[in-house]
Amino acid sequence: MIEFALQDKEEKSFRKFEKKHSKCSYQDAIGGKTAITFIPTGIGEVVVVKCQSCNKEENITDFSTW
């Protein structure tokens, strides 16, 4: 089983991103307005968040953990 988790800095960046996009309207059956994508690499995982409403993306990877 593979498990992905946000580091502390990444979680803070994620919460900041969510707050910034709280006014974006998005209608979904399960309420998945913000998508988190984990991209495994040989030295760590790249973490990208995306607002499904306005399609803005932000790389929130904490490179200090690499």
PDBQT receptor file of N, H, CA, C and O in Angstrom, charges set to zero:
ATOM      1  N   MET A   1       0.839  -1.177   0.000  1.00  0.00    +0.000 N 
ATOM      2  CA  MET A   1       0.000   0.000   0.000  1.00  0.00    +0.000 C 
ATOM      3  C   MET A   1       0.886   1.243   0.000  1.00  0.00    +0.000 C 
ATOM      4  O   MET A   1       1.881   1.309   0.722  1.00  0.00    +0.000 OA
ATOM      5  N   ILE A   2       0.519   2.212  -0.806  1.00  0.00    +0.000 N 
ATOM      6  H   ILE A   2      -0.289   2.159  -1.392  1.00  0.00    +0.000 HD
ATOM      7  CA  ILE A   2       1.229   3.487  -0.869  1.00  0.00    +0.000 C 
ATOM      8  C   ILE A   2       0.375   4.533  -0.164  1.00  0.00    +0.000 C 
ATOM      9  O   ILE A   2      -0.833   4.622  -0.384  1.00  0.00    +0.000 OA
ATOM     10  N   GLU A   3       1.018   5.314   0.680  1.00  0.00    +0.000 N 
ATOM     11  H   GLU A   3       1.999   5.241   0.859  1.00  0.00    +0.000 HD
ATOM     12  CA  GLU A   3       0.306   6.348   1.422  1.00  0.00    +0.000 C 
ATOM     13  C   GLU A   3       1.013   7.687   1.242  1.00  0.00    +0.000 C 
ATOM     14  O   GLU A   3       2.236   7.774   1.353  1.00  0.00    +0.000 OA
ATOM     15  N   PHE A   4       0.235   8.722   0.965  1.00  0.00    +0.000 N 
ATOM     16  H   PHE A   4      -0.758   8.651   0.875  1.00  0.00    +0.000 HD
ATOM     17  CA  PHE A   4       0.775  10.065   0.798  1.00  0.00    +0.000 C 
ATOM     18  C   PHE A   4       0.238  10.958   1.909  1.00  0.00    +0.000 C 
ATOM     19  O   PHE A   4      -0.910  10.815   2.328  1.00  0.00    +0.000 OA
ATOM     20  N   ALA A   5       1.062  11.868   2.380  1.00  0.00    +0.000 N 
ATOM     21  H   ALA A   5       1.995  11.984   2.040  1.00  0.00    +0.000 HD
ATOM     22  CA  ALA A   5       0.653  12.807   3.427  1.00  0.00    +0.000 C 
ATOM     23  C   ALA A   5       1.364  14.131   3.220  1.00  0.00    +0.000 C 
ATOM     24  O   ALA A   5       2.464  14.184   2.670  1.00  0.00    +0.000 OA
ATOM     25  N   LEU A   6       0.719  15.199   3.670  1.00  0.00    +0.000 N 
ATOM     26  H   LEU A   6      -0.175  15.156   4.117  1.00  0.00    +0.000 HD
ATOM     27  CA  LEU A   6       1.324  16.520   3.599  1.00  0.00    +0.000 C 
ATOM     28  C   LEU A   6       2.260  16.724   4.784  1.00  0.00    +0.000 C 
ATOM     29  O   LEU A   6       1.947  16.338   5.911  1.00  0.00    +0.000 OA
ATOM     30  N   GLN A   7       3.411  17.335   4.514  1.00  0.00    +0.000 N 
ATOM     31  H   GLN A   7       3.665  17.648   3.599  1.00  0.00    +0.000 HD
ATOM     32  CA  GLN A   7       4.313  17.759   5.582  1.00  0.00    +0.000 C 
ATOM     33  C   GLN A   7       3.697  19.004   6.238  1.00  0.00    +0.000 C 
ATOM     34  O   GLN A   7       2.767  19.593   5.686  1.00  0.00    +0.000 OA
ATOM     35  N   ASP A   8       4.200  19.402   7.390  1.00  0.00    +0.000 N 
ATOM     36  H   ASP A   8       4.955  18.924   7.838  1.00  0.00    +0.000 HD
ATOM     37  CA  ASP A   8       3.643  20.552   8.109  1.00  0.00    +0.000 C 
ATOM     38  C   ASP A   8       3.597  21.824   7.260  1.00  0.00    +0.000 C 
ATOM     39  O   ASP A   8       2.568  22.498   7.208  1.00  0.00    +0.000 OA
ATOM     40  N   LYS A   9       4.705  22.152   6.598  1.00  0.00    +0.000 N 
ATOM     41  H   LYS A   9       5.541  21.604   6.640  1.00  0.00    +0.000 HD
ATOM     42  CA  LYS A   9       4.753  23.357   5.750  1.00  0.00    +0.000 C 
ATOM     43  C   LYS A   9       3.779  23.242   4.579  1.00  0.00    +0.000 C 
ATOM     44  O   LYS A   9       3.146  24.223   4.188  1.00  0.00    +0.000 OA
ATOM     45  N   GLU A  10       3.664  22.032   4.023  1.00  0.00    +0.000 N 
ATOM     46  H   GLU A  10       4.178  21.235   4.340  1.00  0.00    +0.000 HD
ATOM     47  CA  GLU A  10       2.751  21.820   2.903  1.00  0.00    +0.000 C 
ATOM     48  C   GLU A  10       1.300  21.979   3.353  1.00  0.00    +0.000 C 
ATOM     49  O   GLU A  10       0.477  22.534   2.625  1.00  0.00    +0.000 OA
ATOM     50  N   GLU A  11       0.995  21.497   4.538  1.00  0.00    +0.000 N 
ATOM     51  H   GLU A  11       1.663  21.046   5.130  1.00  0.00    +0.000 HD
ATOM     52  CA  GLU A  11      -0.368  21.640   5.053  1.00  0.00    +0.000 C 
ATOM     53  C   GLU A  11      -0.717  23.107   5.278  1.00  0.00    +0.000 C 
ATOM     54  O   GLU A  11      -1.830  23.533   4.972  1.00  0.00    +0.000 OA
ATOM     55  N   LYS A  12       0.228  23.883   5.810  1.00  0.00    +0.000 N 
ATOM     56  H   LYS A  12       1.133  23.537   6.058  1.00  0.00    +0.000 HD
ATOM     57  CA  LYS A  12      -0.005  25.315   5.990  1.00  0.00    +0.000 C 
ATOM     58  C   LYS A  12      -0.228  26.005   4.646  1.00  0.00    +0.000 C 
ATOM     59  O   LYS A  12      -1.109  26.855   4.515  1.00  0.00    +0.000 OA
ATOM     60  N   SER A  13       0.573  25.637   3.654  1.00  0.00    +0.000 N 
ATOM     61  H   SER A  13       1.289  24.947   3.760  1.00  0.00    +0.000 HD
ATOM     62  CA  SER A  13       0.415  26.208   2.309  1.00  0.00    +0.000 C 
ATOM     63  C   SER A  13      -0.923  25.802   1.708  1.00  0.00    +0.000 C 
ATOM     64  O   SER A  13      -1.572  26.600   1.032  1.00  0.00    +0.000 OA
ATOM     65  N   PHE A  14      -1.334  24.564   1.953  1.00  0.00    +0.000 N 
ATOM     66  H   PHE A  14      -0.806  23.916   2.502  1.00  0.00    +0.000 HD
ATOM     67  CA  PHE A  14      -2.621  24.080   1.454  1.00  0.00    +0.000 C 
ATOM     68  C   PHE A  14      -3.771  24.877   2.065  1.00  0.00    +0.000 C 
ATOM     69  O   PHE A  14      -4.680  25.295   1.348  1.00  0.00    +0.000 OA
ATOM     70  N   ARG A  15      -3.741  25.093   3.378  1.00  0.00    +0.000 N 
ATOM     71  H   ARG A  15      -3.002  24.753   3.961  1.00  0.00    +0.000 HD
ATOM     72  CA  ARG A  15      -4.798  25.853   4.060  1.00  0.00    +0.000 C 
ATOM     73  C   ARG A  15      -4.842  27.290   3.546  1.00  0.00    +0.000 C 
ATOM     74  O   ARG A  15      -5.923  27.859   3.389  1.00  0.00    +0.000 OA
ATOM     75  N   LYS A  16      -3.682  27.878   3.286  1.00  0.00    +0.000 N 
ATOM     76  H   LYS A  16      -2.804  27.416   3.413  1.00  0.00    +0.000 HD
ATOM     77  CA  LYS A  16      -3.595  29.231   2.737  1.00  0.00    +0.000 C 
ATOM     78  C   LYS A  16      -4.221  29.275   1.331  1.00  0.00    +0.000 C 
ATOM     79  O   LYS A  16      -4.960  30.202   1.002  1.00  0.00    +0.000 OA
ATOM     80  N   PHE A  17      -3.914  28.261   0.512  1.00  0.00    +0.000 N 
ATOM     81  H   PHE A  17      -3.313  27.508   0.780  1.00  0.00    +0.000 HD
ATOM     82  CA  PHE A  17      -4.468  28.173  -0.840  1.00  0.00    +0.000 C 
ATOM     83  C   PHE A  17      -5.990  28.041  -0.773  1.00  0.00    +0.000 C 
ATOM     84  O   PHE A  17      -6.708  28.714  -1.513  1.00  0.00    +0.000 OA
ATOM     85  N   GLU A  18      -6.479  27.172   0.118  1.00  0.00    +0.000 N 
ATOM     86  H   GLU A  18      -5.896  26.626   0.719  1.00  0.00    +0.000 HD
ATOM     87  CA  GLU A  18      -7.930  26.985   0.273  1.00  0.00    +0.000 C 
ATOM     88  C   GLU A  18      -8.618  28.286   0.669  1.00  0.00    +0.000 C 
ATOM     89  O   GLU A  18      -9.678  28.626   0.143  1.00  0.00    +0.000 OA
ATOM     90  N   LYS A  19      -8.008  29.003   1.594  1.00  0.00    +0.000 N 
ATOM     91  H   LYS A  19      -7.147  28.727   2.021  1.00  0.00    +0.000 HD
ATOM     92  CA  LYS A  19      -8.596  30.264   2.050  1.00  0.00    +0.000 C 
ATOM     93  C   LYS A  19      -8.648  31.275   0.913  1.00  0.00    +0.000 C 
ATOM     94  O   LYS A  19      -9.640  31.982   0.739  1.00  0.00    +0.000 OA
ATOM     95  N   LYS A  20      -7.554  31.335   0.134  1.00  0.00    +0.000 N 
ATOM     96  H   LYS A  20      -6.748  30.761   0.276  1.00  0.00    +0.000 HD
ATOM     97  CA  LYS A  20      -7.477  32.271  -0.993  1.00  0.00    +0.000 C 
ATOM     98  C   LYS A  20      -8.550  31.966  -2.042  1.00  0.00    +0.000 C 
ATOM     99  O   LYS A  20      -9.029  32.875  -2.720  1.00  0.00    +0.000 OA
ATOM    100  N   HIS A  21      -8.926  30.701  -2.178  1.00  0.00    +0.000 N 
ATOM    101  H   HIS A  21      -8.537  29.962  -1.627  1.00  0.00    +0.000 HD
ATOM    102  CA  HIS A  21      -9.899  30.290  -3.197  1.00  0.00    +0.000 C 
ATOM    103  C   HIS A  21     -11.277  29.970  -2.608  1.00  0.00    +0.000 C 
ATOM    104  O   HIS A  21     -12.103  29.334  -3.264  1.00  0.00    +0.000 OA
ATOM    105  N   SER A  22     -11.517  30.406  -1.388  1.00  0.00    +0.000 N 
ATOM    106  H   SER A  22     -10.846  30.922  -0.855  1.00  0.00    +0.000 HD
ATOM    107  CA  SER A  22     -12.799  30.108  -0.736  1.00  0.00    +0.000 C 
ATOM    108  C   SER A  22     -13.982  30.768  -1.439  1.00  0.00    +0.000 C 
ATOM    109  O   SER A  22     -15.111  30.288  -1.335  1.00  0.00    +0.000 OA
ATOM    110  N   LYS A  23     -13.735  31.847  -2.141  1.00  0.00    +0.000 N 
ATOM    111  H   LYS A  23     -12.818  32.237  -2.225  1.00  0.00    +0.000 HD
ATOM    112  CA  LYS A  23     -14.816  32.553  -2.847  1.00  0.00    +0.000 C 
ATOM    113  C   LYS A  23     -15.133  31.940  -4.209  1.00  0.00    +0.000 C 
ATOM    114  O   LYS A  23     -16.163  32.260  -4.803  1.00  0.00    +0.000 OA
ATOM    115  N   CYS A  24     -14.270  31.073  -4.706  1.00  0.00    +0.000 N 
ATOM    116  H   CYS A  24     -13.433  30.813  -4.224  1.00  0.00    +0.000 HD
ATOM    117  CA  CYS A  24     -14.513  30.429  -5.995  1.00  0.00    +0.000 C 
ATOM    118  C   CYS A  24     -15.712  29.493  -5.862  1.00  0.00    +0.000 C 
ATOM    119  O   CYS A  24     -15.809  28.728  -4.902  1.00  0.00    +0.000 OA
ATOM    120  N   SER A  25     -16.606  29.559  -6.815  1.00  0.00    +0.000 N 
ATOM    121  H   SER A  25     -16.527  30.181  -7.594  1.00  0.00    +0.000 HD
ATOM    122  CA  SER A  25     -17.783  28.695  -6.749  1.00  0.00    +0.000 C 
ATOM    123  C   SER A  25     -17.538  27.433  -7.569  1.00  0.00    +0.000 C 
ATOM    124  O   SER A  25     -17.037  27.480  -8.692  1.00  0.00    +0.000 OA
ATOM    125  N   TYR A  26     -17.904  26.323  -6.978  1.00  0.00    +0.000 N 
ATOM    126  H   TYR A  26     -18.311  26.285  -6.065  1.00  0.00    +0.000 HD
ATOM    127  CA  TYR A  26     -17.736  25.033  -7.652  1.00  0.00    +0.000 C 
ATOM    128  C   TYR A  26     -18.802  24.084  -7.141  1.00  0.00    +0.000 C 
ATOM    129  O   TYR A  26     -18.942  23.896  -5.933  1.00  0.00    +0.000 OA
ATOM    130  N   GLN A  27     -19.542  23.494  -8.039  1.00  0.00    +0.000 N 
ATOM    131  H   GLN A  27     -19.428  23.647  -9.020  1.00  0.00    +0.000 HD
ATOM    132  CA  GLN A  27     -20.594  22.563  -7.665  1.00  0.00    +0.000 C 
ATOM    133  C   GLN A  27     -20.181  21.155  -8.060  1.00  0.00    +0.000 C 
ATOM    134  O   GLN A  27     -19.940  20.866  -9.232  1.00  0.00    +0.000 OA
ATOM    135  N   ASP A  28     -20.105  20.293  -7.068  1.00  0.00    +0.000 N 
ATOM    136  H   ASP A  28     -20.301  20.528  -6.116  1.00  0.00    +0.000 HD
ATOM    137  CA  ASP A  28     -19.735  18.905  -7.287  1.00  0.00    +0.000 C 
ATOM    138  C   ASP A  28     -20.558  18.058  -6.332  1.00  0.00    +0.000 C 
ATOM    139  O   ASP A  28     -20.915  18.509  -5.244  1.00  0.00    +0.000 OA
ATOM    140  N   ALA A  29     -20.852  16.862  -6.730  1.00  0.00    +0.000 N 
ATOM    141  H   ALA A  29     -20.562  16.496  -7.614  1.00  0.00    +0.000 HD
ATOM    142  CA  ALA A  29     -21.676  15.976  -5.899  1.00  0.00    +0.000 C 
ATOM    143  C   ALA A  29     -21.020  15.672  -4.556  1.00  0.00    +0.000 C 
ATOM    144  O   ALA A  29     -21.716  15.490  -3.557  1.00  0.00    +0.000 OA
ATOM    145  N   ILE A  30     -19.680  15.613  -4.521  1.00  0.00    +0.000 N 
ATOM    146  H   ILE A  30     -19.115  15.761  -5.332  1.00  0.00    +0.000 HD
ATOM    147  CA  ILE A  30     -19.015  15.282  -3.268  1.00  0.00    +0.000 C 
ATOM    148  C   ILE A  30     -18.228  16.457  -2.689  1.00  0.00    +0.000 C 
ATOM    149  O   ILE A  30     -17.554  16.297  -1.672  1.00  0.00    +0.000 OA
ATOM    150  N   GLY A  31     -18.298  17.608  -3.302  1.00  0.00    +0.000 N 
ATOM    151  H   GLY A  31     -18.846  17.737  -4.128  1.00  0.00    +0.000 HD
ATOM    152  CA  GLY A  31     -17.655  18.805  -2.759  1.00  0.00    +0.000 C 
ATOM    153  C   GLY A  31     -16.155  18.856  -2.916  1.00  0.00    +0.000 C 
ATOM    154  O   GLY A  31     -15.479  19.491  -2.107  1.00  0.00    +0.000 OA
ATOM    155  N   GLY A  32     -15.614  18.213  -3.923  1.00  0.00    +0.000 N 
ATOM    156  H   GLY A  32     -16.163  17.697  -4.581  1.00  0.00    +0.000 HD
ATOM    157  CA  GLY A  32     -14.166  18.192  -4.131  1.00  0.00    +0.000 C 
ATOM    158  C   GLY A  32     -13.666  19.394  -4.885  1.00  0.00    +0.000 C 
ATOM    159  O   GLY A  32     -13.214  19.264  -6.023  1.00  0.00    +0.000 OA
ATOM    160  N   LYS A  33     -13.736  20.583  -4.271  1.00  0.00    +0.000 N 
ATOM    161  H   LYS A  33     -14.103  20.689  -3.346  1.00  0.00    +0.000 HD
ATOM    162  CA  LYS A  33     -13.343  21.814  -4.959  1.00  0.00    +0.000 C 
ATOM    163  C   LYS A  33     -11.833  21.931  -5.138  1.00  0.00    +0.000 C 
ATOM    164  O   LYS A  33     -11.373  22.493  -6.132  1.00  0.00    +0.000 OA
ATOM    165  N   THR A  34     -11.063  21.412  -4.199  1.00  0.00    +0.000 N 
ATOM    166  H   THR A  34     -11.436  20.955  -3.392  1.00  0.00    +0.000 HD
ATOM    167  CA  THR A  34      -9.608  21.508  -4.274  1.00  0.00    +0.000 C 
ATOM    168  C   THR A  34      -9.006  20.121  -4.477  1.00  0.00    +0.000 C 
ATOM    169  O   THR A  34      -9.300  19.190  -3.727  1.00  0.00    +0.000 OA
ATOM    170  N   ALA A  35      -8.169  19.995  -5.491  1.00  0.00    +0.000 N 
ATOM    171  H   ALA A  35      -7.930  20.752  -6.100  1.00  0.00    +0.000 HD
ATOM    172  CA  ALA A  35      -7.510  18.717  -5.775  1.00  0.00    +0.000 C 
ATOM    173  C   ALA A  35      -6.057  18.784  -5.329  1.00  0.00    +0.000 C 
ATOM    174  O   ALA A  35      -5.382  19.792  -5.537  1.00  0.00    +0.000 OA
ATOM    175  N   ILE A  36      -5.583  17.709  -4.718  1.00  0.00    +0.000 N 
ATOM    176  H   ILE A  36      -6.131  16.890  -4.549  1.00  0.00    +0.000 HD
ATOM    177  CA  ILE A  36      -4.177  17.603  -4.331  1.00  0.00    +0.000 C 
ATOM    178  C   ILE A  36      -3.570  16.472  -5.146  1.00  0.00    +0.000 C 
ATOM    179  O   ILE A  36      -4.078  15.351  -5.139  1.00  0.00    +0.000 OA
ATOM    180  N   THR A  37      -2.482  16.769  -5.850  1.00  0.00    +0.000 N 
ATOM    181  H   THR A  37      -2.069  17.680  -5.855  1.00  0.00    +0.000 HD
ATOM    182  CA  THR A  37      -1.800  15.770  -6.654  1.00  0.00    +0.000 C 
ATOM    183  C   THR A  37      -0.412  15.523  -6.078  1.00  0.00    +0.000 C 
ATOM    184  O   THR A  37       0.359  16.457  -5.859  1.00  0.00    +0.000 OA
ATOM    185  N   PHE A  38      -0.107  14.250  -5.834  1.00  0.00    +0.000 N 
ATOM    186  H   PHE A  38      -0.734  13.492  -6.012  1.00  0.00    +0.000 HD
ATOM    187  CA  PHE A  38       1.218  13.849  -5.359  1.00  0.00    +0.000 C 
ATOM    188  C   PHE A  38       1.948  13.192  -6.523  1.00  0.00    +0.000 C 
ATOM    189  O   PHE A  38       1.426  12.267  -7.145  1.00  0.00    +0.000 OA
ATOM    190  N   ILE A  39       3.159  13.670  -6.817  1.00  0.00    +0.000 N 
ATOM    191  H   ILE A  39       3.584  14.421  -6.311  1.00  0.00    +0.000 HD
ATOM    192  CA  ILE A  39       3.947  13.129  -7.911  1.00  0.00    +0.000 C 
ATOM    193  C   ILE A  39       5.234  12.557  -7.330  1.00  0.00    +0.000 C 
ATOM    194  O   ILE A  39       6.150  13.304  -6.988  1.00  0.00    +0.000 OA
ATOM    195  N   PRO A  40       5.306  11.229  -7.218  1.00  0.00    +0.000 N 
ATOM    196  CA  PRO A  40       6.520  10.620  -6.658  1.00  0.00    +0.000 C 
ATOM    197  C   PRO A  40       7.724  10.808  -7.582  1.00  0.00    +0.000 C 
ATOM    198  O   PRO A  40       7.620  10.669  -8.801  1.00  0.00    +0.000 OA
ATOM    199  N   THR A  41       8.861  11.126  -6.978  1.00  0.00    +0.000 N 
ATOM    200  H   THR A  41       8.946  11.239  -5.988  1.00  0.00    +0.000 HD
ATOM    201  CA  THR A  41      10.124  11.208  -7.713  1.00  0.00    +0.000 C 
ATOM    202  C   THR A  41      11.122  10.334  -6.973  1.00  0.00    +0.000 C 
ATOM    203  O   THR A  41      10.768   9.714  -5.970  1.00  0.00    +0.000 OA
ATOM    204  N   GLY A  42      12.315  10.273  -7.427  1.00  0.00    +0.000 N 
ATOM    205  H   GLY A  42      12.603  10.776  -8.242  1.00  0.00    +0.000 HD
ATOM    206  CA  GLY A  42      13.322   9.452  -6.774  1.00  0.00    +0.000 C 
ATOM    207  C   GLY A  42      13.800   9.992  -5.434  1.00  0.00    +0.000 C 
ATOM    208  O   GLY A  42      14.398   9.256  -4.648  1.00  0.00    +0.000 OA
ATOM    209  N   ILE A  43      13.541  11.283  -5.162  1.00  0.00    +0.000 N 
ATOM    210  H   ILE A  43      13.055  11.880  -5.800  1.00  0.00    +0.000 HD
ATOM    211  CA  ILE A  43      14.049  11.879  -3.922  1.00  0.00    +0.000 C 
ATOM    212  C   ILE A  43      12.957  12.445  -3.021  1.00  0.00    +0.000 C 
ATOM    213  O   ILE A  43      13.256  12.893  -1.914  1.00  0.00    +0.000 OA
ATOM    214  N   GLY A  44      11.732  12.440  -3.450  1.00  0.00    +0.000 N 
ATOM    215  H   GLY A  44      11.489  12.076  -4.349  1.00  0.00    +0.000 HD
ATOM    216  CA  GLY A  44      10.621  12.968  -2.653  1.00  0.00    +0.000 C 
ATOM    217  C   GLY A  44       9.373  13.059  -3.500  1.00  0.00    +0.000 C 
ATOM    218  O   GLY A  44       9.350  12.608  -4.645  1.00  0.00    +0.000 OA
ATOM    219  N   GLU A  45       8.334  13.644  -2.929  1.00  0.00    +0.000 N 
ATOM    220  H   GLU A  45       8.352  14.010  -1.999  1.00  0.00    +0.000 HD
ATOM    221  CA  GLU A  45       7.084  13.811  -3.670  1.00  0.00    +0.000 C 
ATOM    222  C   GLU A  45       6.818  15.280  -3.941  1.00  0.00    +0.000 C 
ATOM    223  O   GLU A  45       6.930  16.119  -3.047  1.00  0.00    +0.000 OA
ATOM    224  N   VAL A  46       6.465  15.582  -5.176  1.00  0.00    +0.000 N 
ATOM    225  H   VAL A  46       6.373  14.900  -5.902  1.00  0.00    +0.000 HD
ATOM    226  CA  VAL A  46       6.023  16.920  -5.545  1.00  0.00    +0.000 C 
ATOM    227  C   VAL A  46       4.539  16.988  -5.195  1.00  0.00    +0.000 C 
ATOM    228  O   VAL A  46       3.784  16.060  -5.484  1.00  0.00    +0.000 OA
ATOM    229  N   VAL A  47       4.125  18.095  -4.569  1.00  0.00    +0.000 N 
ATOM    230  H   VAL A  47       4.738  18.849  -4.334  1.00  0.00    +0.000 HD
ATOM    231  CA  VAL A  47       2.732  18.262  -4.171  1.00  0.00    +0.000 C 
ATOM    232  C   VAL A  47       2.168  19.494  -4.862  1.00  0.00    +0.000 C 
ATOM    233  O   VAL A  47       2.690  20.598  -4.704  1.00  0.00    +0.000 OA
ATOM    234  N   VAL A  48       1.103  19.302  -5.628  1.00  0.00    +0.000 N 
ATOM    235  H   VAL A  48       0.679  18.405  -5.757  1.00  0.00    +0.000 HD
ATOM    236  CA  VAL A  48       0.467  20.393  -6.365  1.00  0.00    +0.000 C 
ATOM    237  C   VAL A  48      -1.006  20.450  -5.959  1.00  0.00    +0.000 C 
ATOM    238  O   VAL A  48      -1.689  19.426  -5.931  1.00  0.00    +0.000 OA
ATOM    239  N   VAL A  49      -1.489  21.657  -5.644  1.00  0.00    +0.000 N 
ATOM    240  H   VAL A  49      -0.934  22.489  -5.667  1.00  0.00    +0.000 HD
ATOM    241  CA  VAL A  49      -2.911  21.839  -5.350  1.00  0.00    +0.000 C 
ATOM    242  C   VAL A  49      -3.543  22.611  -6.496  1.00  0.00    +0.000 C 
ATOM    243  O   VAL A  49      -2.902  23.449  -7.129  1.00  0.00    +0.000 OA
ATOM    244  N   LYS A  50      -4.815  22.313  -6.751  1.00  0.00    +0.000 N 
ATOM    245  H   LYS A  50      -5.336  21.632  -6.236  1.00  0.00    +0.000 HD
ATOM    246  CA  LYS A  50      -5.523  22.965  -7.854  1.00  0.00    +0.000 C 
ATOM    247  C   LYS A  50      -6.949  23.277  -7.429  1.00  0.00    +0.000 C 
ATOM    248  O   LYS A  50      -7.638  22.430  -6.859  1.00  0.00    +0.000 OA
ATOM    249  N   CYS A  51      -7.386  24.500  -7.712  1.00  0.00    +0.000 N 
ATOM    250  H   CYS A  51      -6.826  25.188  -8.175  1.00  0.00    +0.000 HD
ATOM    251  CA  CYS A  51      -8.767  24.896  -7.502  1.00  0.00    +0.000 C 
ATOM    252  C   CYS A  51      -9.553  24.428  -8.726  1.00  0.00    +0.000 C 
ATOM    253  O   CYS A  51      -9.265  24.849  -9.846  1.00  0.00    +0.000 OA
ATOM    254  N   GLN A  52     -10.531  23.573  -8.519  1.00  0.00    +0.000 N 
ATOM    255  H   GLN A  52     -10.765  23.231  -7.609  1.00  0.00    +0.000 HD
ATOM    256  CA  GLN A  52     -11.301  23.020  -9.630  1.00  0.00    +0.000 C 
ATOM    257  C   GLN A  52     -12.222  24.063 -10.256  1.00  0.00    +0.000 C 
ATOM    258  O   GLN A  52     -12.718  23.858 -11.364  1.00  0.00    +0.000 OA
ATOM    259  N   SER A  53     -12.458  25.179  -9.564  1.00  0.00    +0.000 N 
ATOM    260  H   SER A  53     -12.055  25.346  -8.664  1.00  0.00    +0.000 HD
ATOM    261  CA  SER A  53     -13.340  26.213 -10.081  1.00  0.00    +0.000 C 
ATOM    262  C   SER A  53     -12.619  27.147 -11.057  1.00  0.00    +0.000 C 
ATOM    263  O   SER A  53     -13.068  27.343 -12.187  1.00  0.00    +0.000 OA
ATOM    264  N   CYS A  54     -11.494  27.722 -10.607  1.00  0.00    +0.000 N 
ATOM    265  H   CYS A  54     -11.130  27.563  -9.689  1.00  0.00    +0.000 HD
ATOM    266  CA  CYS A  54     -10.787  28.696 -11.458  1.00  0.00    +0.000 C 
ATOM    267  C   CYS A  54      -9.567  28.097 -12.156  1.00  0.00    +0.000 C 
ATOM    268  O   CYS A  54      -8.898  28.782 -12.929  1.00  0.00    +0.000 OA
ATOM    269  N   ASN A  55      -9.273  26.824 -11.888  1.00  0.00    +0.000 N 
ATOM    270  H   ASN A  55      -9.817  26.267 -11.259  1.00  0.00    +0.000 HD
ATOM    271  CA  ASN A  55      -8.166  26.076 -12.497  1.00  0.00    +0.000 C 
ATOM    272  C   ASN A  55      -6.773  26.610 -12.150  1.00  0.00    +0.000 C 
ATOM    273  O   ASN A  55      -5.809  26.296 -12.848  1.00  0.00    +0.000 OA
ATOM    274  N   LYS A  56      -6.650  27.404 -11.097  1.00  0.00    +0.000 N 
ATOM    275  H   LYS A  56      -7.433  27.660 -10.530  1.00  0.00    +0.000 HD
ATOM    276  CA  LYS A  56      -5.329  27.865 -10.653  1.00  0.00    +0.000 C 
ATOM    277  C   LYS A  56      -4.632  26.726  -9.919  1.00  0.00    +0.000 C 
ATOM    278  O   LYS A  56      -5.244  26.009  -9.127  1.00  0.00    +0.000 OA
ATOM    279  N   GLU A  57      -3.338  26.574 -10.201  1.00  0.00    +0.000 N 
ATOM    280  H   GLU A  57      -2.842  27.156 -10.845  1.00  0.00    +0.000 HD
ATOM    281  CA  GLU A  57      -2.525  25.543  -9.558  1.00  0.00    +0.000 C 
ATOM    282  C   GLU A  57      -1.383  26.189  -8.804  1.00  0.00    +0.000 C 
ATOM    283  O   GLU A  57      -0.915  27.272  -9.155  1.00  0.00    +0.000 OA
ATOM    284  N   GLU A  58      -0.941  25.499  -7.754  1.00  0.00    +0.000 N 
ATOM    285  H   GLU A  58      -1.322  24.619  -7.470  1.00  0.00    +0.000 HD
ATOM    286  CA  GLU A  58       0.203  25.982  -6.998  1.00  0.00    +0.000 C 
ATOM    287  C   GLU A  58       1.024  24.782  -6.505  1.00  0.00    +0.000 C 
ATOM    288  O   GLU A  58       0.483  23.818  -5.964  1.00  0.00    +0.000 OA
ATOM    289  N   ASN A  59       2.317  24.869  -6.705  1.00  0.00    +0.000 N 
ATOM    290  H   ASN A  59       2.756  25.653  -7.145  1.00  0.00    +0.000 HD
ATOM    291  CA  ASN A  59       3.215  23.833  -6.192  1.00  0.00    +0.000 C 
ATOM    292  C   ASN A  59       3.515  24.175  -4.741  1.00  0.00    +0.000 C 
ATOM    293  O   ASN A  59       4.120  25.210  -4.463  1.00  0.00    +0.000 OA
ATOM    294  N   ILE A  60       3.098  23.312  -3.806  1.00  0.00    +0.000 N 
ATOM    295  H   ILE A  60       2.607  22.471  -4.032  1.00  0.00    +0.000 HD
ATOM    296  CA  ILE A  60       3.298  23.576  -2.375  1.00  0.00    +0.000 C 
ATOM    297  C   ILE A  60       4.345  22.637  -1.774  1.00  0.00    +0.000 C 
ATOM    298  O   ILE A  60       4.403  22.472  -0.556  1.00  0.00    +0.000 OA
ATOM    299  N   THR A  61       5.153  22.037  -2.604  1.00  0.00    +0.000 N 
ATOM    300  H   THR A  61       5.106  22.171  -3.594  1.00  0.00    +0.000 HD
ATOM    301  CA  THR A  61       6.166  21.080  -2.150  1.00  0.00    +0.000 C 
ATOM    302  C   THR A  61       7.127  21.716  -1.154  1.00  0.00    +0.000 C 
ATOM    303  O   THR A  61       7.648  22.806  -1.391  1.00  0.00    +0.000 OA
ATOM    304  N   ASP A  62       7.357  21.029  -0.042  1.00  0.00    +0.000 N 
ATOM    305  H   ASP A  62       6.934  20.143   0.150  1.00  0.00    +0.000 HD
ATOM    306  CA  ASP A  62       8.355  21.457   0.938  1.00  0.00    +0.000 C 
ATOM    307  C   ASP A  62       9.681  20.793   0.544  1.00  0.00    +0.000 C 
ATOM    308  O   ASP A  62       9.976  19.676   0.970  1.00  0.00    +0.000 OA
ATOM    309  N   PHE A  63      10.464  21.487  -0.267  1.00  0.00    +0.000 N 
ATOM    310  H   PHE A  63      10.224  22.393  -0.613  1.00  0.00    +0.000 HD
ATOM    311  CA  PHE A  63      11.718  20.927  -0.771  1.00  0.00    +0.000 C 
ATOM    312  C   PHE A  63      12.778  20.770   0.321  1.00  0.00    +0.000 C 
ATOM    313  O   PHE A  63      13.777  20.079   0.123  1.00  0.00    +0.000 OA
ATOM    314  N   SER A  64      12.561  21.412   1.474  1.00  0.00    +0.000 N 
ATOM    315  H   SER A  64      11.749  21.974   1.635  1.00  0.00    +0.000 HD
ATOM    316  CA  SER A  64      13.538  21.275   2.565  1.00  0.00    +0.000 C 
ATOM    317  C   SER A  64      13.549  19.871   3.149  1.00  0.00    +0.000 C 
ATOM    318  O   SER A  64      14.479  19.511   3.871  1.00  0.00    +0.000 OA
ATOM    319  N   THR A  65      12.528  19.071   2.848  1.00  0.00    +0.000 N 
ATOM    320  H   THR A  65      11.773  19.364   2.261  1.00  0.00    +0.000 HD
ATOM    321  CA  THR A  65      12.488  17.683   3.352  1.00  0.00    +0.000 C 
ATOM    322  C   THR A  65      13.181  16.712   2.395  1.00  0.00    +0.000 C 
ATOM    323  O   THR A  65      13.278  15.521   2.690  1.00  0.00    +0.000 OA
ATOM    324  N   TRP A  66      13.655  17.198   1.270  1.00  0.00    +0.000 N 
ATOM    325  H   TRP A  66      13.576  18.165   1.030  1.00  0.00    +0.000 HD
ATOM    326  CA  TRP A  66      14.297  16.323   0.290  1.00  0.00    +0.000 C 
ATOM    327  C   TRP A  66      15.724  16.121   0.649  1.00  0.00    +0.000 C 
ATOM    328  O   TRP A  66      16.444  15.412  -0.055  1.00  0.00    +0.000 OA
TER     329      TRP A  66
